[in-house]
Amino acid sequence: MNQAVNVGLIGYGLGGRVFHAPIIVSVPGLNLYKVYETRPENIGHLLNKYKDVQVTANVNEILEDPNIQLVIVATPNIVHFELAKRAMENGKHVVVEKPFTVTSTEANQLIEIAKKTNKLLTVHHNRRWDSDFRTVEKVIKSNVLGDIVEYEAHYNRFRTELKDSWKEKKTPGTGIQYDLGSHLIDQAQCLFGLPEEVFGTMEIQRQGAITVDSFEIILRYPHLKVTLKSGMLVREAGPHFNIHGKKGSFVKYGMDIQEEELIKGFLPNEVMDWGKEPEALWGKINTEANGVHIIGKVESEAGDYREFYRNVYDALSGEAALAVTPEQARNNIRIIELAEQSSMEKRWIKYE
């Protein structure tokens, strides 16, 4: 398939503005054709940045437009299911912003609809293409640490104030476990597959908050412990990744730099060495190779969120398999559900 794929983007809030539109316009073969948005300030930003894009305040004009082949659902979590369902039933391929859905039951229903309609369905787990995670993945697969026995990943923020946002409301699919947690779980699943058991603690720490703003999820594998943590009251940053194997350890501070660059308004195609971390953020390794004790830095792999949408285009072209399958995204939701159940019942829950 050499022709352009017209993209309809539903939502131009933070997700659409920062993580979707600038990446879509940077990937050959994808054409940002029409955007659904109702807020005047967002529409102004959109038209200033992407002058040829159509804007509509009627979502049906995206779902039913015969000129659109691919629909991006970048909306509050609670409407992911309905919009993805309607898009596929209208003959569109679909990318859903993470988290996939608010329940694994909804996720299974969308998977079945995708099969029946023969439409591509994937979820925007773009942080598989973070610089730091790509580096962690390479270090683990190289076996330079030996068999991994413990993996710990943190994704924290320091935000004491509550925002007037749907993410802070008590509705299905809200809470930090669905937001930042879905990234951490997806990365762990990429590295290690599905766990045998799940343990979780869900907390509300900020005054006045009504949704989970701190969690710890532990995934148990036969010979491996995976700990995933996130909180909104972490002012002093600790390591993003702590990985220990039978030969050595790898510790990585700092977050991928792409989000910061995208928020500033940069486009990947306009920046030399896009996604390349400064040396100050390279991770530290302490291990042994062929009897030699090695302590030093590991140069970070370059991050590149364009790879997600390149893969989507290649999958639509029949030239590649989907990198992020809907089944994997469904598994992430199931782990969140089990972690919530574990937190309520204060016990380990078997993954099933």
ZAZADO-63109 format. One record per residue (C-alpha): z negated, x, y; residue in one letter. Coordinates in steps of 0.02 Angstrom, whole numbers, plus 50000, padded with zeros to 5 digits. Layout:
<rs>
ZXYA/...
</rs>
This chain:
<rs>
500005000050000M/500625008550157N/500444993750275Q/498954991450390A/497524980350335V/496974968550474N/495084967850487V/494044953350550G/492304958850603L/490954945450609I/489614951750727G/489624964850865Y/487764968150878G/487034985150837L/487834985650665G/489554980150718G/489554990450877R/488855006650806V/489215007250620F/490784996850592H/492004995750739A/492055014450783P/492265019250600I/493595006150563I/494675011950709V/494495029850646S/495215026450473V/497105026150452P/497715010150373G/496354999150446L/496684988850603N/495234980850696L/496134964550730Y/494854951350780K/492974950850812V/491774936150813Y/490464937650949E/489604925651070T/488484936451180R/489314940651347P/488604958251356E/489274962451183N/490964954751221I/491074965151380G/490694981151285H/491954976651150L/493394972951267L/493044988551369N/493094999651215K/494424991051108Y/495644983151229K/496884976551100D/495614967550991V/495534948650992Q/493834940551021V/493284923450961T/491704913050972A/492234902650821N/491894911250655V/493174900150569N/494524909050668E/494124924450567I/493774916250399L/495374905950405E/496574917550497D/498044921250379P/498364937750471N/496674944750417I/496524952850246Q/494774960650257L/493214952650329V/491654962550378I/490034952650378V/488864961150503A/487654946950538T/485814942850508P/485434944550323N/485094926250293I/486924921350319V/487724935650220H/487924924750066F/488734909950150E/489964919950255L/490464931550112A/490704916449998K/491794907250123R/492814922850161A/493254925749979M/493624907349952E/494834908850099N/495734923250015G/494904937850106K/494234954050038H/492444956850098V/491274970650156V/489484964650179V/488254974250286E/486734979950189K/485664972450120P/486924963350012F/486004946650007T/484204940550021V/484044937349833T/484804944849676S/485304927149624T/486404925649778E/487124942849742A/487584937549565N/488434922049632Q/489494932249752L/489984944149612I/490594929349509E/491574922349657I/492404939349683A/492944939549501K/493614921749508K/494564924549670T/495104942249623N/494484948949789K/493704965649832L/491844964249869L/490764978849924T/489214982450027V/489054994350174H/487895007450099H/488585020450219N/487105032150204R/487795038950042R/488835048950166W/487375055550269D/487405074350288S/485665076650216D/485935065150067F/487595073450024R/486665090050027T/485265083449917V/486545076449795E/487435093249786K/485815102949761V/485235091449620I/486925091249531K/487045110249541S/485475111349432N/484815125249543V/483105116649539L/483165113449352G/482695096449283D/482035085749427I/480265079449400V/479855072249571E/480935065349711Y/480195058849873E/481185051550018A/480555044950185H/481455034750318Y/480245031850461N/480205026450642R/478925025650780F/479025008650863R/477385000750913T/478144986251009E/478864970950925L/480654966250966K/481314948750997D/482484950850850S/482884941350691W/482264956750598K/480494953250660E/480524934650611K/479754927650453K/481374922550367T/482104927250197P/482784944950192G/481794951950338T/480564966350335G/480814985050329I/481034984750140Q/482694975650163Y/483204986150313D/482805004550289L/482205002050111G/483904996550048S/484625013450100H/483255023250011L/483415012949852I/485305014449851D/485225033349867Q/483975034549725A/485065023449615Q/486565034749653C/485605050049595L/484605043549448F/485225026349397G/484055011949363L/482185014649333P/481135008649188E/479745001849299E/479404998049483V/477794998749583F/477684993449764G/476494991349909T/477044980950058M/476014981650218E/475994974450394I/475254987750508Q/475744983550686R/474724971250786Q/475594954450798G/476904958650666A/477304945350536I/478534954850426T/478274970250318V/478364985950426D/477744998850299S/478075000950114F/477955012849969E/479045009849816I/478845020549660I/480205020749528L/479725026949357R/480995035649245Y/480655043849075P/480325061149150H/480445058049336L/479435050049476K/480385043549627V/479395038949783T/480205029849929L/479215027050089K/479555019550259S/478495014550407G/478625009750590M/477085019350646L/477585037250602V/477555047450761R/477565064850684E/479035066950568A/478715074350397G/480055079550273P/481465067250246H/481675073550068F/480465082549951N/481225087049783I/480375096649644H/481145102849482G/480635114049339K/481425129149425K/481025125849608G/480935114549760S/482035108549902F/481315101650065V/482355093950203K/481805088550377Y/482795078750506G/484005064050499M/485895063550491D/486625065650665I/488045052850652Q/487025037750708E/486495046550867E/488285051450905E/488935033850872L/487605026050984I/488195037651123K/489925030151102G/490825044551019F/492225041150895L/492315052150739P/494145056450768N/493745062950941E/492365075150890V/492675092150813M/491575095450660D/491035077250651W/489425075150550G/489035093650541K/487175097150559E/486485111450664P/485705125650567E/483975120550628A/484085105250514L/484635114450356W/483465111950209G/482355125150130K/482505130049948I/481245139549842N/481885142449666T/482375154849532E/484105159649469A/484395172049327N/482655179149348G/482835181249535V/481615172149651H/482585164449795I/481875157649958I/483065152450095G/484075138950180K/485445127850110V/486865124350230E/487045105550250S/488585096550191E/489495087450331A/489135068850341G/490575056650364D/490405037750371Y/492295036350373R/492255039950186E/491565022550152F/493025013850237Y/494295026350171R/493715021549998N/493875002950040V/495675005650096Y/496075016149943D/495295002949829A/496354989449912L/497865000749886S/497465002649701G/497235021349722E/495355022549693A/493895013449616A/492575006149733L/491245018949776A/489945005349813V/490074991749683T/489304974649711P/488324976949550E/487474992449622Q/487084983049782A/486364968749678R/485254981049586N/484544986949752N/484034969149795I/483264966949623R/482194982549648I/481584975649815I/481114959349730E/480164968449593L/479284979549721A/478724963949816E/478104956049655Q/477184972149611S/476344972449781S/475734954649760M/475154956849580E/474554974949600K/475374981049442R/476914990049374W/478404978549342I/479714982249210K/481474983149281Y/482524969049212E/
</rs>
